[in-house]
Each structure stands twice: as C-alpha cells, then as structure tokens.
Amino acid sequence: QVQVAESGGGLVQLGGSLRLSCTASGSTPVYSMSWARQAPGNPRELVVTVFSSGGSVWYTNSVKDRFAVSMDNAKNTVYLQLNNLELEDTGVYYCKTKTSRSGADYWGQGTQVTVSS
C-alpha cells in the first residue's frame, strides 16, 4: 500500500512564495511524482511531473517560469517551490505518485494554497 502525504500549503500574498512537500511511503519504488491543482469549479490540472530515473521534468506552461520542482529519491519526496504567485494559482494542490509507467496513480489528500491580493 502506498501512502502520499502533502504539506506546506497556506495563505500568501500576491507575488509571494510557498514551498510544498510530498512524501510517498510504502515498500514500493517511485517511477514519477506529480503535482496537480484544482480551483473551485474547475477540473484538476496537472502542474508538474518529475521522473525519478534521469530526473526529467515536465511543467505546464502557466507555471514554467515561476515554479521549481526537485526530488529526493532517497526519501521518495518531491518539493515544489512556488514563486511569484498569482491569484489564479489559488487551489488545492494534490501530489500523485506512480510506482511504474503503467501502474496505478496514488493521490494525497491535498493541501490548500490561497493567494490573496
């Protein structure tokens, strides 16, 4: 059984920064870890994915120049640095891990990020 736990959300002013963390636990390797977000009334949107082998990263265009992801393979932990936050970044941020390329997705409970003006 894989458990995924996020932390680090909160209330931040426009233009501010936050750092989110996510750890996947359970006796299983990690193939990739991702962050997605969901604003009220909107579908969940994939924001970034990092692959544990090789460290390649994919960002959605709207965050590419403002967010930075890093991964600690030894700890099965991924960090997401959110910089220059915009009002549109408000939402619940969810972490997802995959144990293999074709395996199931394991999601965390989410952490709220609120950007205020």
Stockholm file with secondary structure:
# STOCKHOLM 1.0

chainA/1-117         QVQVAESGGGLVQLGGSLRLSCTASGSTPVYSMSWARQAPGNPRELVVTVFSSGGSVWYTNSVKDRFAVSMDNAKNTVYLQLNNLELEDTGVYYCKTKTSRSGADYWGQGTQVTVSS
#=GR chainA/1-117 SS CCEEEEECCEEEETTCCEEEEEEEESSSCCSEEEEEEECTTSCCEEEEEEETTTCCEEECGGGTTTEEEEEEGGGTEEEEEECSCCGGGCEEEEEEEESSTTSCEEECCCEEEEEEC
#=GC SS_cons         CCEEEEECCEEEETTCCEEEEEEEESSSCCSEEEEEEECTTSCCEEEEEEETTTCCEEECGGGTTTEEEEEEGGGTEEEEEECSCCGGGCEEEEEEEESSTTSCEEECCCEEEEEEC
//
